[in-house]
């Protein structure tokens, strides 16, 4: 399948779009003034060790302490014997890790004030600090260096057993004994010189990290990963990428130099976009991104999805919409649900939605049809680089799944909290606001005898009030007060402000509705 990468840089943010077979499948957004943390390695200081939570909190110089679950402690220097007796007999690293995660209690050798190397694996989100691990890894173009490990891992996407054997033998002869290596997919078919050069660069980065750490007495950033654009090129620029188009001359030169160094045969796929018309508008990407900020997603059949992100989970509802099938209800539902599977998987990647996801498919009575939906969704999710886990459709017709959280969702990256609704997505109706004004007037008049007041509202609400003479007269007659209504753009739609007309317009009260 043909893949293309488009990179747009502006004054406010950098955006990366990945297109597969003519369809937008991934979007990355990075604000210019926003610190990217995933992949960074810090010399941190242990602030709290909480065995009851099976976690520790580490100061890395961020506003909020980083969260270190005991299950993410891979360095043997920080581990004591686990309560799980089977742990001693398990040789496989993956099995050991699974054993620790399933164990009720993991004992660690961490003390408050202790210095520790940690790497960020999840960005800070919703008042929570970044999530970190002690298994630090330095990624390169072809290899990933894991300094505190001893294993050699080969990408599962390299299918040829002879190539896997060659790469393992080659890396084994090159690497240091006290270090682990992961061979990336792009290393397939690469020469010994290229792999050796990549490994040497990684080892040099690790030595520089240790040197920087020794020079720092306190908490410090000791290794900074590439910015989003460069990291995407490093991680995703595989042979199936036909071209990369960049509209920033500076970034184009930077990435071109990088490719000339690590993969010169692919540098000719890099293009500099010179047209005056914005790149994303010219390629139709801008319109697609705008759609991603809306909850409704239309399907080709006329059915649609509603995607809502809540504090606890992401909820996806599948609706038949305008679809009119010629078959029976069961077959029509199956057709819509199969179409929805592809779009749901795509939307999760595009919007970068993570955590618990609950999908409400159209009801189907046939168990075999439910299984078809389950397997179809799993198939589509295999295209996703994030880790996912999917459960079969429950007796209530719901499918539950989880998707790995690494960074902020697209909605969180491209939008801010509404100052009016405070994230609720709804604001108070005009009629309810008038009721609140009436209640305030009654409370005020029970203690005061002022006959004239000025009422300031949002301009649109003020026009509505002026045109609704019945409501305005009712407020004045019931409360025996003459009210002058004025529009003020500084007053939100669900707020109101009363002023004393006899006291140089002194504000009596500015009522703001609290959103909880």
C-alpha positions as CSV (number, residue, x, y, z in Angstrom):
1,X,0.0,0.0,0.0
2,X,1.3,3.4,-1.0
3,X,2.2,5.6,2.0
4,X,2.9,9.3,2.1
5,X,4.0,11.7,4.8
6,X,3.2,15.5,4.8
7,X,4.8,17.9,7.3
8,X,3.5,21.4,7.9
9,X,5.3,23.9,10.1
10,X,3.7,27.2,11.1
11,X,4.2,29.9,13.8
12,X,1.9,28.1,16.2
13,X,2.4,24.4,15.7
14,X,4.0,21.6,13.7
15,X,1.6,19.1,12.1
16,X,2.4,15.7,10.5
17,X,-0.1,13.8,8.4
18,X,0.3,10.2,7.2
19,X,-1.7,9.0,4.2
20,X,-2.1,5.3,3.3
21,X,-3.7,4.4,0.0
22,X,-5.1,8.0,-0.4
23,X,-6.7,7.9,3.1
24,X,-5.6,10.0,6.1
25,X,-4.7,7.5,8.9
26,X,-2.6,9.4,11.4
27,X,-2.1,13.0,12.5
28,X,0.5,14.4,14.9
29,X,0.3,17.9,16.3
30,X,3.1,19.6,18.4
31,X,2.8,23.1,19.7
32,X,5.9,25.2,19.3
33,X,5.9,26.3,22.9
34,X,5.0,22.9,24.3
35,X,7.6,20.6,25.8
36,X,7.6,17.1,24.3
37,X,8.6,14.6,27.0
38,X,8.1,11.1,25.6
39,X,11.5,9.4,25.0
40,X,13.4,11.9,27.2
41,X,15.6,10.4,29.9
42,X,16.0,12.2,33.3
43,X,18.2,11.9,36.3
44,X,15.4,12.0,38.8
45,X,15.1,11.9,42.5
46,X,12.7,9.5,44.3
47,X,10.2,11.6,46.3
48,X,7.8,8.9,47.6
49,X,7.8,5.1,47.6
50,X,4.3,3.7,48.1
51,X,4.2,-0.1,48.4
52,X,0.4,0.0,48.9
53,X,0.0,1.7,45.5
54,X,2.8,-0.4,44.0
55,X,4.3,2.8,42.7
56,X,6.8,5.5,43.4
57,X,6.8,9.2,42.5
58,X,9.9,10.7,41.0
59,X,10.9,14.3,40.7
60,X,12.2,15.0,37.2
61,X,12.0,18.8,37.3
62,X,8.4,18.9,35.9
63,X,5.5,20.7,37.7
64,X,4.1,17.4,38.8
65,X,6.1,14.4,40.0
66,X,6.5,11.5,37.5
67,X,4.6,8.3,38.2
68,X,6.7,5.1,38.3
69,X,4.7,1.9,38.7
70,X,6.7,-1.0,40.2
71,X,5.8,-3.0,37.1
72,X,7.9,-0.6,35.0
73,X,11.0,-1.1,37.1
74,X,13.2,-3.3,34.9
75,X,16.7,-2.4,36.3
76,X,17.7,-5.3,38.6
77,X,19.5,-2.8,40.8
78,X,16.2,-1.4,41.9
79,X,14.4,-4.7,42.5
80,X,14.3,-7.1,45.4
81,X,12.8,-10.6,45.5
82,X,9.2,-10.6,44.5
83,X,6.5,-12.4,46.6
84,X,5.9,-14.5,43.5
85,X,8.0,-17.6,44.0
86,X,7.7,-18.6,40.4
87,X,9.7,-15.6,39.4
88,X,13.0,-17.3,40.2
89,X,12.3,-20.1,37.8
90,X,11.2,-18.1,34.8
91,X,14.0,-17.3,32.4
92,X,12.2,-15.4,29.7
93,X,12.2,-11.6,30.3
94,X,8.7,-11.2,29.0
95,X,7.4,-14.0,31.3
96,X,9.2,-12.4,34.3
97,X,7.6,-9.1,33.5
98,X,4.2,-10.6,33.2
99,X,4.7,-12.5,36.4
100,X,5.6,-9.3,38.3
101,X,2.6,-7.5,36.8
102,X,0.2,-10.3,37.9
103,X,1.8,-10.5,41.3
104,X,0.0,-8.7,44.1
105,X,3.2,-7.4,45.6
106,X,6.5,-6.4,44.1
107,X,9.3,-5.4,46.4
108,X,11.7,-2.6,45.3
109,X,14.9,-1.3,46.7
110,X,14.1,2.4,46.4
111,X,14.6,5.1,49.0
112,X,13.4,8.7,49.3
113,X,16.0,11.1,48.0
114,X,17.7,8.4,45.8
115,X,18.9,9.4,42.3
116,X,17.5,7.2,39.5
117,X,17.5,7.1,35.7
118,X,13.9,7.2,34.3
119,X,12.5,7.6,30.8
120,X,9.1,9.1,30.0
121,X,6.7,6.7,28.3
122,X,3.5,8.7,28.6
123,X,3.0,12.5,28.5
124,X,1.5,14.3,31.5
125,X,-2.3,14.4,31.1
126,X,-5.3,15.8,32.9
127,X,-3.5,16.9,36.1
128,X,-1.5,13.7,36.2
129,X,2.3,13.6,35.9
130,X,4.2,11.8,33.2
131,X,4.5,8.1,33.4
132,X,8.1,6.8,33.5
133,X,10.1,3.5,33.3
134,X,13.5,2.5,34.5
135,X,14.1,0.5,31.3
136,X,15.7,3.3,29.5
137,X,16.1,2.9,25.7
138,X,17.9,5.0,23.1
139,X,16.4,4.6,19.7
140,X,18.3,4.9,16.5
141,X,17.4,4.5,12.8
142,X,18.2,0.7,12.7
143,X,18.6,-0.3,16.3
144,X,17.4,0.5,19.8
145,X,20.0,0.4,22.6
146,X,18.8,-0.8,26.0
147,X,21.8,-0.2,28.3
148,X,20.6,-2.1,31.4
149,X,19.5,-5.3,29.6
150,X,21.5,-8.2,28.0
151,X,19.0,-9.5,25.4
152,X,18.8,-9.2,21.6
153,X,15.3,-8.6,20.2
154,X,14.4,-8.8,16.5
155,X,11.3,-7.0,15.1
156,X,8.4,-9.3,14.6
157,X,7.8,-7.7,11.3
158,X,11.0,-9.2,9.9
159,X,9.5,-12.5,8.7
160,X,12.5,-14.2,6.9
161,X,14.1,-16.6,9.4
162,X,17.4,-16.5,7.6
163,X,17.5,-12.7,7.8
164,X,16.5,-12.8,11.5
165,X,19.3,-15.3,12.1
166,X,21.8,-13.0,10.2
167,X,20.8,-9.9,12.1
168,X,21.0,-11.6,15.5
169,X,24.4,-13.1,14.8
170,X,25.7,-9.7,13.5
171,X,24.4,-7.7,16.4
172,X,25.6,-10.3,18.9
173,X,29.2,-9.9,17.6
174,X,29.0,-6.1,17.7
175,X,27.3,-5.2,21.0
176,X,28.8,-4.9,24.4
177,X,28.0,-7.8,26.8
178,X,26.3,-5.5,29.4
179,X,23.8,-4.0,26.9
180,X,20.6,-5.1,25.1
181,X,19.8,-4.4,21.5
182,X,16.5,-4.3,19.6
183,X,16.7,-4.7,15.9
184,X,14.1,-2.5,14.1
185,X,12.2,-3.4,11.0
186,X,14.1,-1.0,8.8
187,X,17.3,-2.9,9.5
188,X,16.2,-5.8,7.3
189,X,18.7,-6.2,4.4
190,X,21.0,-3.5,5.7
191,X,24.8,-4.0,5.6
192,X,27.1,-4.7,8.5
193,X,28.7,-1.2,8.1
194,X,25.4,0.6,8.4
195,X,24.3,-1.4,11.5
196,X,27.7,-1.0,13.1
197,X,27.6,2.8,12.5
198,X,24.1,3.0,14.0
199,X,25.2,1.1,17.1
200,X,28.3,3.2,17.6
201,X,26.2,6.4,17.5
202,X,23.9,4.9,20.1
203,X,26.7,3.9,22.4
204,X,28.2,7.4,22.0
205,X,24.8,8.9,23.0
206,X,24.8,6.6,26.1
207,X,28.3,7.7,27.1
208,X,27.4,11.3,26.7
209,X,24.3,10.7,28.9
210,X,26.4,9.3,31.7
211,X,28.9,12.1,31.4
212,X,26.0,14.7,31.5
213,X,24.6,12.9,34.5
214,X,27.9,13.0,36.4
215,X,28.1,16.8,35.8
216,X,24.6,17.3,37.2
217,X,24.3,17.2,41.0
218,X,20.5,17.7,41.0
219,X,17.5,16.6,38.9
220,X,18.2,17.1,35.2
221,X,17.3,16.2,31.7
222,X,20.2,14.0,30.5
223,X,18.9,12.8,27.1
224,X,16.4,14.6,24.9
225,X,14.7,12.6,22.2
226,X,14.1,14.1,18.7
227,X,11.2,16.5,18.1
228,X,8.0,15.0,16.7
229,X,8.8,15.5,13.0
230,X,12.3,14.0,13.2
231,X,11.1,11.1,15.4
232,X,8.3,10.3,12.9
233,X,10.9,10.1,10.1
234,X,13.2,7.9,12.2
235,X,10.4,5.6,13.3
236,X,8.1,5.5,10.2
237,X,10.3,6.1,7.2
238,X,10.2,2.5,5.9
239,X,10.7,1.4,2.3
240,X,6.9,1.5,1.7
241,X,6.9,5.3,2.2
242,X,6.9,6.7,-1.3
243,X,7.5,10.3,-0.5
244,X,7.8,12.9,2.3
245,X,6.6,16.5,1.6
246,X,7.8,19.3,3.9
247,X,6.9,23.0,3.6
248,X,9.6,24.2,5.9
249,X,13.0,24.8,4.3
250,X,14.8,24.6,7.6
251,X,13.2,21.3,8.5
252,X,13.7,20.0,5.0
253,X,17.5,20.6,5.2
254,X,17.6,19.0,8.7
255,X,15.8,15.8,7.7
256,X,17.7,15.6,4.4
257,X,21.0,15.7,6.2
258,X,19.7,13.0,8.6
259,X,18.6,10.7,5.7
260,X,21.9,11.3,3.9
261,X,23.7,10.0,7.0
262,X,21.6,7.0,7.9
263,X,19.7,6.0,4.7
264,X,21.1,7.8,1.6
265,X,19.2,5.6,-0.8
266,X,15.9,7.0,0.5
267,X,16.9,10.7,0.5
268,X,15.4,11.2,-3.0
269,X,11.9,10.6,-1.6
270,X,12.1,13.8,0.3
271,X,10.4,16.8,-1.3
272,X,10.3,20.5,-0.5
273,X,6.9,22.1,-1.0
274,X,7.3,25.5,-2.7
275,X,3.7,26.5,-3.6
276,X,2.2,29.6,-1.9
277,X,-1.1,27.7,-1.2
278,X,-0.9,26.0,2.2
279,X,0.3,22.4,1.9
280,X,-2.5,20.8,4.0
281,X,-5.2,22.8,2.2
282,X,-3.8,21.8,-1.2
283,X,-3.8,18.1,-0.3
284,X,-7.3,18.2,1.3
285,X,-5.8,17.4,4.7
286,X,-7.0,20.6,6.5
287,X,-10.7,19.7,5.8
288,X,-10.1,16.2,7.1
289,X,-8.5,17.5,10.3
290,X,-11.5,19.9,10.9
291,X,-13.8,16.8,10.8
292,X,-11.7,15.1,13.5
293,X,-12.8,17.8,16.0
294,X,-16.4,16.9,15.5
295,X,-18.2,14.0,17.3
296,X,-20.1,12.8,14.3
297,X,-18.4,10.7,11.6
298,X,-20.4,9.7,8.5
299,X,-19.9,6.4,6.8
300,X,-20.2,5.8,3.0
301,X,-23.4,3.8,3.5
302,X,-25.2,6.7,5.2
303,X,-24.7,5.3,8.7
304,X,-22.6,7.3,11.2
305,X,-20.6,7.1,14.3
306,X,-20.8,9.3,17.4
307,X,-17.4,9.5,19.3
308,X,-17.4,11.1,22.7
309,X,-14.4,11.4,25.0
310,X,-15.1,11.4,28.7
311,X,-12.9,11.4,31.8
312,X,-13.2,7.7,32.3
313,X,-13.4,6.3,28.7
314,X,-14.0,6.9,25.0
315,X,-17.6,5.9,23.9
316,X,-18.4,5.1,20.3
317,X,-22.0,4.7,19.2
318,X,-22.8,3.1,15.8
319,X,-26.1,4.4,14.2
320,X,-27.8,3.3,11.0
321,X,-28.6,7.0,10.1
322,X,-29.7,7.3,6.4
323,X,-28.9,3.7,5.6
324,X,-31.8,1.8,4.0
325,X,-31.0,-1.8,3.4
326,X,-32.8,-4.2,1.1
327,X,-32.2,-7.2,3.3
328,X,-33.5,-8.3,6.7
329,X,-32.5,-6.4,9.9
330,X,-29.8,-8.8,11.0
331,X,-28.0,-8.6,7.6
332,X,-28.3,-4.8,7.5
333,X,-26.9,-4.5,11.0
334,X,-24.0,-6.8,10.0
335,X,-23.2,-4.7,7.0
336,X,-23.2,-1.4,8.9
337,X,-21.1,-2.9,11.8
338,X,-18.5,-4.3,9.4
339,X,-18.2,-0.9,7.8
340,X,-18.0,0.7,11.2
341,X,-15.1,-1.6,12.3
342,X,-12.8,-0.1,9.7
343,X,-13.8,3.5,10.5
344,X,-13.6,3.0,14.2
345,X,-10.0,1.6,14.0
346,X,-9.1,4.5,11.7
347,X,-10.6,7.1,13.9
348,X,-8.8,5.8,17.0
349,X,-5.5,6.2,15.2
350,X,-6.4,9.6,13.7
351,X,-7.7,11.1,16.9
352,X,-5.1,9.3,19.0
353,X,-7.8,8.2,21.5
354,X,-6.6,5.9,24.2
355,X,-7.5,4.2,27.5
356,X,-10.7,2.3,27.8
357,X,-12.9,2.4,24.6
358,X,-16.5,1.1,24.6
359,X,-18.2,0.6,21.3
360,X,-21.9,0.2,21.0
361,X,-22.5,-1.7,17.7
362,X,-26.0,-2.1,16.3
363,X,-27.7,-5.1,18.0
364,X,-27.3,-8.5,16.3
365,X,-28.9,-11.6,17.6
366,X,-26.7,-14.1,15.7
367,X,-23.6,-15.1,17.7
368,X,-21.7,-15.9,14.5
369,X,-22.3,-12.3,13.3
370,X,-21.0,-10.9,16.6
371,X,-17.8,-13.0,16.2
372,X,-17.4,-11.6,12.6
373,X,-17.4,-8.1,14.1
374,X,-14.9,-9.0,16.8
375,X,-12.5,-10.5,14.3
376,X,-12.9,-7.7,11.8
377,X,-12.1,-5.1,14.4
378,X,-9.1,-7.0,15.5
379,X,-7.9,-7.3,11.9
380,X,-8.2,-3.5,11.4
381,X,-6.5,-2.7,14.7
382,X,-3.4,-4.6,13.6
383,X,-2.6,-1.6,11.4
384,X,-2.2,0.5,14.6
385,X,1.3,1.0,16.1
386,X,-0.2,1.5,19.6
387,X,-0.8,-1.6,21.7
388,X,-4.4,-2.7,21.9
389,X,-6.4,-5.3,23.7
390,X,-9.9,-6.3,22.5
391,X,-12.7,-8.3,24.2
392,X,-15.6,-10.0,22.4
393,X,-19.0,-8.3,22.2
394,X,-20.8,-8.7,25.6
395,X,-24.3,-9.9,26.2
396,X,-25.3,-6.2,26.3
397,X,-24.1,-5.7,22.7
398,X,-21.0,-3.7,23.8
399,X,-17.4,-4.3,22.8
400,X,-14.7,-3.2,25.2
401,X,-11.1,-2.5,24.3
402,X,-8.1,-0.6,25.5
403,X,-5.6,1.4,23.5
404,X,-2.1,2.4,24.7
405,X,-1.9,6.1,25.8
406,X,1.4,7.8,24.8
407,X,0.5,11.4,24.0
408,X,-2.4,13.8,24.2
409,X,-5.4,13.1,22.0
410,X,-5.7,15.2,18.8
411,X,-8.7,17.0,20.4
412,X,-6.6,17.9,23.5
413,X,-3.7,19.0,21.3
414,X,-5.7,21.3,19.1
415,X,-8.3,22.7,21.5
416,X,-8.5,24.5,24.8
417,X,-11.1,24.3,27.5
418,X,-14.1,26.6,26.8
419,X,-14.1,29.4,29.4
420,X,-17.9,29.4,29.3
421,X,-18.9,25.7,29.7
422,X,-15.6,24.6,31.4
423,X,-15.4,21.5,29.3
424,X,-19.0,20.4,29.7
425,X,-19.7,21.1,26.0
426,X,-23.1,22.7,26.8
427,X,-24.1,26.1,28.1
428,X,-27.1,27.3,30.0
429,X,-30.2,28.1,27.9
430,X,-31.4,31.7,27.7
431,X,-34.7,30.8,29.4
432,X,-32.9,29.2,32.4
433,X,-30.6,32.2,32.6
434,X,-33.7,34.5,32.9
435,X,-35.0,32.2,35.7
436,X,-31.6,32.6,37.5
437,X,-31.8,36.4,37.1
438,X,-35.4,36.4,38.5
439,X,-34.2,34.4,41.6
440,X,-31.3,36.7,42.2
441,X,-33.6,39.8,42.0
442,X,-36.0,38.3,44.5
443,X,-33.1,37.6,47.0
444,X,-31.7,41.1,46.4
445,X,-35.0,42.9,46.7
446,X,-35.8,41.1,50.0
447,X,-32.9,43.1,51.6
448,X,-32.6,46.2,49.4
449,X,-35.1,48.9,48.1
450,X,-33.3,50.2,45.0
451,X,-35.7,51.1,42.3
452,X,-33.3,51.2,39.3
453,X,-30.7,48.6,38.2
454,X,-28.6,48.0,35.1
455,X,-28.3,44.4,33.8
456,X,-25.3,43.5,31.7
457,X,-25.5,40.4,29.5
458,X,-23.7,38.9,26.6
459,X,-24.7,40.9,23.5
460,X,-26.7,38.0,22.0
461,X,-28.5,37.3,25.3
462,X,-29.1,41.1,25.8
463,X,-30.8,41.3,22.3
464,X,-32.9,38.3,23.2
465,X,-34.0,39.9,26.5
466,X,-34.8,43.2,24.8
467,X,-36.9,41.5,22.2
468,X,-38.6,39.3,24.8
469,X,-40.6,42.2,26.3
470,X,-42.9,39.9,28.2
471,X,-40.1,38.4,30.2
472,X,-38.4,41.8,30.9
473,X,-41.6,43.4,32.0
474,X,-42.4,40.4,34.2
475,X,-39.0,40.7,36.0
476,X,-39.6,44.5,36.6
477,X,-43.2,44.1,37.8
478,X,-42.6,41.1,40.1
479,X,-39.6,42.7,41.7
480,X,-40.8,46.4,41.6
481,X,-37.6,47.5,39.9
482,X,-36.8,49.3,36.6
483,X,-34.1,47.4,34.7
484,X,-31.9,48.7,31.9
485,X,-30.5,45.9,29.8
486,X,-27.1,46.4,28.0
487,X,-24.8,44.1,26.1
488,X,-21.3,43.5,27.2
489,X,-19.0,41.1,25.2
490,X,-16.8,40.5,28.3
491,X,-19.8,38.8,30.0
492,X,-20.1,35.1,29.1
493,X,-23.3,33.7,27.7
494,X,-24.3,32.0,31.0
495,X,-23.3,35.0,33.2
496,X,-25.0,38.2,34.2
497,X,-23.9,41.4,36.0
498,X,-26.0,43.9,38.0
499,X,-24.9,47.5,38.4
500,X,-26.2,50.3,40.6
501,X,-27.3,53.2,38.3
502,X,-27.3,55.6,41.3
503,X,-23.8,54.9,42.3
504,X,-21.7,55.6,39.2
505,X,-22.5,52.2,37.8
506,X,-20.9,50.3,40.7
507,X,-21.1,46.5,40.2
508,X,-23.5,45.0,42.7
509,X,-22.8,41.4,41.7
510,X,-21.3,39.5,38.8
511,X,-22.9,36.1,38.8
512,X,-20.9,33.4,37.1
513,X,-22.3,29.9,36.9
514,X,-20.0,27.2,38.3
515,X,-19.5,24.1,36.1
516,X,-18.6,21.1,38.2
